[in-house]
């Protein structure tokens, strides 16, 4: 299977695969949908790529709870790591 990624998609996937994750708040309230990196930085800048990778099945999901709020933690799974190794970079 030939996987094609843009250079930016490959950079985003490499960033997330390097022992990082994204957490998205799934509790109803003003934090609903808030996406953050482990260091607390806003993950909004890569959400388009994240949504594409999620649809392709490149993430595992785990539920977490902080201060009474529910979050989904997404980490790159083996399929995503294999995609990185086999990806062909195409022009955007």
Secondary structure, DSSP 8 states (H G I E B T S, - for coil): --EEEEHHHHHHHHHHHTT--EEEE-SSSTTTT-EEETTS-B-GGGHHHHHHHHHTT-EEEEEEEETTEEEEEEEE-HHHHHHHHHEEEE--
